[in-house]
Amino acid sequence: ATEISIMNAVFFFKDQSGIKIVKEPPKGLKANLRDSFLLAVTPELWESCPQNASNWKRLLFSLSYFHAIIQERRRFGPAGWNIPYEWNQSDFSASIKSLFTYLSDYEGVPWTALQYMTGVINYGGRVTDFLDQRCLQTILGRFFNDEVTREGQFDITADGVYCVPANVNNIDTVKEYLQNLPPFEQPELFGLHSNADITYNRATSRKQLQTLLSVQPRTRSEGGASMEEKVLEQAADFARRLPLPVDKSKGHEETYRITPDGTMISLGTVISQEIDVFNAIIEKLRATLIELQRAIKGEVVMSAKLERMFNAFLLGRVPDNWHEGSYLSLKPLASWFDDTLSRVEFLRDWNEGGLPPSFWISGFFFPQGFLTGVLQTHARAHKMPINDIKFRTHVTHYQSLDQVELPPDSGVYIHGLFMEGARFNRDTMAVDESIKGELYTSMPVIWLEPVSRSAVTSRADTYACPLYKTSARAGALSTTGLSTNFVLSLDLDAGRNPPEHWVLRGVALLCMLDD
């Protein structure tokens, strides 16, 4: 009887089933706002601060906008946030409590304390990227300011469609307003350019195509080459095009010049390390390409690593074993290979021809090391501590490398950068709005001038534009406390708009594009 009861209990346990209910966050600003007013902003909460009723209701509605907008910016990828943070209802509820506390204890609105608690503690506590923190504070400034609390309608968009209505006394009136909002929002509502929609749609389409390619049947098409023949042909072509390693023994005397105190110039150390890295990459490519060709021919066993490499070739992706130990890049296979060859030739020309008049900063494995080398050169020449030096940014009128004949007297010229989220107006020499449909624009040659850290290098109308290696912007956290994808910030003239406008636009410089 005991055995039967145990068996019945086991079978009964196996027959158990459960339903897991998961609530996904609403999609779209309208749905997000309605969700907030359904779950968090109740009629009782709406009327809970009679001593400061007008400010409470207007700022509570404005906080709901802020909560929805920072969540909806995530769909625009790196232009919205470098890292897609998981803000949720708990952050919103904590901010409501902070708002209630401050408005209950003060007659006016303590903006500094309120912005700190909301932007730095409640929501900012999740933010790990300092540039995302800058963006978060800028967005919060749009919704927590004196204009919100003034009588009348507070427009969030220029057309007044999105606003804090003049009459917020009754929560039912507010809910009726939310019900009449458009079902779809333009990127401008989130502070982004209309081109952000194009970038979002391209990324979505690319992801869907990659999924389709990954599941397509891999059979020989009628009258066409087999998969093995295609990969074998491409691998043979890559192996044939691989250059010889860069030979340091052929280095120009200026490349590795020894200073009077017996040390090599700082940029000589930089190029020596870069050559070591790219020579190792070239040798890895050569060895793996030979192994892949032999495996396809049946001369050696097709290992799991070689099979993954084979599949990557079929999909036009850079194999994982090539990415390991290589530079950050989002390019497809063919473009990545061409880019690698260009980087090797850049180092070869520098090695054998001496210091170039302008440096292709995109061609470095570790551009931060190159910039440190430039600062160290200045520090040695002027007997200054390197920590007391920074860069002053000058965007020159040189449109391309061909126009640069001589290096600057101090610092370096750099080229090869692209701007995303805006364009650099070469007539006004300032940041300007993008042309519709133009997602990226090339930058002129830039002069990085080392100056004392006490020197003034920025003004009120200067936009500190971040420079990234790739359009992903996010990277691993390095020992410096910064992302491995982040290089430095360059001070650019903000032009007709305040710097905060470009912060909301997500404007950044990139070392390379994705194609």
N, C-alpha and C positions, 0 to 999 in steps of 0.2 A: 504493500500500500504506500509505503514511503517512497519507493522508487517511482511508482506511478504518479504520485503527487509532484515529485521533483520534475519528472518528464513533462507533466502538464504545465508546471510553472515555467519551464524552459520554453515550451512551445508557445505558451501564452505571451512570454516576453518577446519572442521572435515575431509574434503576430502584431505587436504594438506598432503604431505608426504615428507620426506627428506632422504638424504643419508649421513651418517657420515663416513668420510674417515679417518682412523687412520693408520699412518705409524709405523709399528713395527720395532724395531732395527734389523739389519741384524744378522743372525746367522752364526758363524764361522769367523775366523780371516780374511780369504781371502775376504769374502763378506763385512766385516766391513771396511777393507782398501779401497776396491773399492768404497764403499759408501762415505767414506771421500773424496776421490779424485773426486767423482762425484758432491758432494754438496758443500764442503768447499774449497778444494784445486783446484782452477781453474787455467787455463793457465796464466791468468792475475796475480793471486796471486803468482804463481810460479816464475814469472819474475819481481816481484815488489821490489826486494831489490838488485839492481845491484852493490851497493857499498860494499856489503858483500855477494856476490852471492853464493859462494861455501858453506860457513857455513850455510847460510839461507836455501838452498835447502836440504842439508843433515840433518840439524836439524828439518826441517819441515817434512821430511819423517820419521825421527826417532820419532818425536812427534806423528805422525799418528800411528806408531807401538805401542807406549805407550798407546794411547787412546784405541786402539783395544784390547790390551792384558789385561788391567785392567777390561774391560767390559767382555771379554770372561772368565776370571777367576771365574766369578760369577757362572758359571754352575757347578763348582766343589764343591759348597756348602761351609761349614765352612773352609775347607782346603784352599779355594781361598780367601774368605773374611768372617770375623765373621758376618758382616752385609752386605747384597747385596745392595750396593749403586746404585742409579739411575743416573749415569753419562750420559750426553747427549751431543748433538751438541753444546750447548751454552758453556759448559766447554771447549770444543775443540776450539771453535772460540775465546774465551777469551784468551786462551793460545797462539793461533796464533798471536793475537794482541800484547801480551806481548813479544813474541819472535821477532816480527818485530820491536817493539820499541827499544828493547835492542840492536839488531844487527844494527839498523840504527844509533843509537847514539854512539856506541862504535866500535873501530876498531877490537878488539878481541871479545871474548865471556865472559860476566860477569856471570860465572857459579853460584856463590852464589845467586845473585839476581834472576837469571832465574829459578833456582831450587826452590827458596822460592816462587816466584810468581806462578809457575806451580803446585808444589807439596803441598804447604801449603795453598795458597789462592784459586786458580782456582779450582783445583780438591780436595785438602785437606779440603776445606770449607764444603764439604758434609760429611766428615769422622768424626764420633763421638767416635769411639773406638781407644784408643791410640796404640793398637797393629796393627790395620789396618793402622793407620798413619805410623807406622814403616815400614810396608810392602810396602805401597805406595811409601815412600821415597826410599826404597831399589830398587824397580822396576824402578823408575825414574832415579836412578843412573846408571842403565844399558844403558839408552838411551840418557842421557845428560852427556857426559864426553868428554875428549879430543880425545879419540880414534875415536869417531864418525866423528869428523871434519878433521881427517887426510886423506890424499889422499889414494885412493885404496878402496877396498871392506871392509866394516865393518860387520863381521859375528855376527848374533844374536844367531844362533844355531851352534853347533860344525861342522855340515856337510855343512854349508854355504848355505843351501836352503833358509833360511830366513836371509836377510841381507839388508844393505844399499849399493846398487851397486856402483861400482867405478865411473860409468858414470851416473850422475844425471842432466846433463845439460838440457836435453830435457824431458819435462813431458810425452811425448808420449812414450819414452823409458821406463820410470818408470811404466806407465800404462801397457805396454806390459809385463814387468816383473811381475806385479801383476796378470795379466791374466794367467800366467804360474805357479802360486803357487799351491801346492797340495790342493785339496778340503777339506781335513780333517787334523787336527793338532794333534800332540801328546802332552800329558801333559807337557813334558820336555820344550816345547817352552814357557810355562808360568811359568817355574821354579819349577814345581811340579814333583813328582815321577810318574812313569807309573802306580803305584797302584791307583792313583787318578781316573783313568778311571774306575777301578773296583768299587771303592766307588760310583762314579757317576752313573754307570749302576745299581748297587744294589739299590741305593736310588730311581732311576726312576722306576725300576721293583716293588719295595716295594710299591711305591705310586700307581701304576697301580693296583696291587693286592688288596690293601685296597679299592680302588674305586670299583673293581669288587665285593668284599665281601659285601660292603655296599649296593649294589643294587640287590644282589641275592635274589630269592624268599625264604621266610622263611616258609617252609612247612616241614612236617614230611616226612622223607625218608622212603621208603617201608621197613618195618621190623626193623626200627631204632627208637631211642628215639626222642621225640618231643623237640622243642626248650626249652619249659618250664622245661622239665625233665632234660635236660643237664645243664641249668643254676642252677636249684635247687640242683642238685648233686654237682656242683662245689662250690656253696655258702655254702652248708653244710660241704664240705671238708675244705674250708677255715675257717669256724667258729670253726670246731673241732681242727684245728691246731693252732689257735690263742693262744699265751702264756699269762700268767698272767702278769699284770703290774710289772715293776721293783719296788721293795720295798726299799726305801731309809733307812728305819729303820734297814735293814740288812747290811748296808754299812760297809765296812772294816775300821778300825781305820785310816789307811793311806790314804784312799780315801778322807775323810773329815777332815784331820788333822788340828788342830788349832795351829797356830804359836805362839811363845812367846809373840808377841804383841797383841794377842787376836783375830786375824783375821783368817779366813779359807784360806787354800792354794788356789791359783788361779785355779788350775785344778779341785779342789773340786767344785768350783762355776760353772765351765764349765760343768762337768758331771751332776750336779744337774739340770741345765737348759736343757741339752739334754734329761735327763730322763723325765722331765716334758713334753717335746715335743712328745717323742715317746710313752709315756703312753697315751697321748691324741689321738695320731694316732691309737693306739691299741683299745682304747675305741670307737673311731669313726667307725673303721672297724667292731667291734663286734655289735654295735647298728645297723648299716646299713645292715649288713648281716642278722641279725634277721628280720628286717623289709622287706627285699627283699624276704626272704623265706616265710614270712606270706602273702605278696602280691601275690606271685605266687600260693600259696595254696588257695587264695581267702578269707583269714581271715581279711585282711584290703584292703583299696582301693589302687590300683596301681597309685600312684601320678606321675606327670611328671618327678620328680627327680628320682624316682625309675624306671620308664620306661627307662630313659636314662642310668641308671646303668645296667638294664637288657640288653639293646642293646650293651653296652660296653662289658659285659661278653660274649655275642655272638660273638663279633668281636675280643675277646682276648685283649682288651684295658683296661687300668686303668680308672675307672670311674672318671668323673670330680670332683665329691664330695669327692673322695679320694685324688685327687691331691691338693685340696684346703687345705692350711695349712700344706702340707707335703713337703718333700724334692724334689728337682729337679731330674727328671729321665725321660729317654726315653724308658725304658724297657717295654716289653709287660706285660700283666696282671700276668701270672704265675711267670715270673722271678722277677717282681716287688714285688710280695707277698713274695717270698723266700728271696729276698734282704732285705725286711723290717724285717723279722724274724731274719735274721743274724745280723742286726744292733741292734735289741733289745737284743740279746744274748751277743753281744760285750759289750754293756753298763751294762748288768747284771753281766758279768764276772768282769768288772772293778769295779763296785759298791761293789760286795761281795768279790773280791779277791785282791783289792788294785791296785795300778798303774801298768799297764802292761809294760814289757820291750820295746815293740814297739806298736805304736798306728795305728790302721786302720783308716787312715785319711778319706777314702771314706765312713766310717760309720757314720760320723757326719752330723747332720742336718745343722749346721753352722760351717764349718771347719775354717772359718776366726776367729771365736770366740775362738776356741781351740788354734790357732797359737798366738793370742793376749795373751791368758792365759800363754803360754810358755814364751813369752817375759816378761810378768809381773812377772813371777816367778823369772826370771833372774834379772830383775830390782830391785825387793825387796831384793834379796840375796846380790847384789852388790851395793845397795843404788844409783842406777842410774835412771835418767828419762827414761821412756819407749820409748820416742821419739828419744832417742840417741842410740837405739839398733836395729839391723837388723839380718837377718839370713845369715850364711855362709853354703853353701850346700856341703855335702860330700856324694858321692855315695859309699856305703860300698860294701864289698865282700860277705855280707850275701845275699844269693839268695832267701831265704824265711824266714818267721817268725819263723819257727821251729829252725833255727840256732841261733837266738838271745836269749841269756840267761840272760844278765844283761843290764839295761839301761845305756846310756852314762853318764859321769860325769857332763856334761853340755848340756842342750837342750834335744831333744827327737829323737828317731828313729820313722820313719813313713814307712808304707808299703801299698800295694794295688793299686799302680798306674800303668797306661798303657801309652805307647808312640804311637802316631799316626803321620804318615808322615815320620818316620825314625825308627831306632832301636837303642838301647843302646848296644854297643859292650862290652861284659863282659870281653873280653881279653885285649882290649886297654883302657877300662873304659872311653869311649868317644862316642859321637853320631856318628852313621854310617848310610850308605844307607840301606834302607829297602830291604829285600829279596822279589823278585817278588811274588806276591800273598799273602804275609804276611802283613795284614793291620794294625795289632796292636801287640805290644810285651809288656810283663810285665817288670817292673822295679825292680832292686834289692832294698833292704832296704836302705833308705836314712836317713842320720843323719843331722838334722837341728841344727846348733850350733849358739846360740845367741852371737853376738860380737858387739863391739862398731861401731857406724855408720861411724866413721872415719877410720875403718880398711878396708884394701883392700880385697875385696871378689871376684873380677873378673879380668880377663886379656883380652888382645886383642883377644885371641883365645877362649873366653868364650861366649857361647850362652845363653842368658837369655830366658829360655824356660818357656812359660806360662803354668800354671796348671788350668784346668777347671773342673767343676763338671761333665758336660756331653759333648758329642761330638757336641752338637748344638753350643757350645761356646758362642753364643749371649745370653743375658739375660736382665732383666729390669735394669734401671739405679738406683743404690742405693744411699744412702745419702753420701757415701764416694766418689762419682763421678765415681765409677767403676761398671762394670756389676756384677749382682748378681751371674753370672755363673763363674766369674773369682775368683780364690783363691789367688794366688801369682805367682811370677816368680822365678824359680830356676836356678842358674848358673851352667851350664853343660859344660864339655870340648867339644869343637866343633870338635876335631879330625883333620882329614886331610883337611877338608874344612873350609873356613872362616865362621864366624857366619851368614853373609848375605846369604850364600847358604841355611841355614836351615830356615831363615826367608822366603825366596821364597818358600821353600818346605812346609811351613805352619806347621812346626813341633810343637807339643804341647803334654803335659801330660794330661791324663784324670783320673778322680777318678773312673769312671765306664764305661762299654761298653753298647751297646744298646740292647744286647740280654741276 
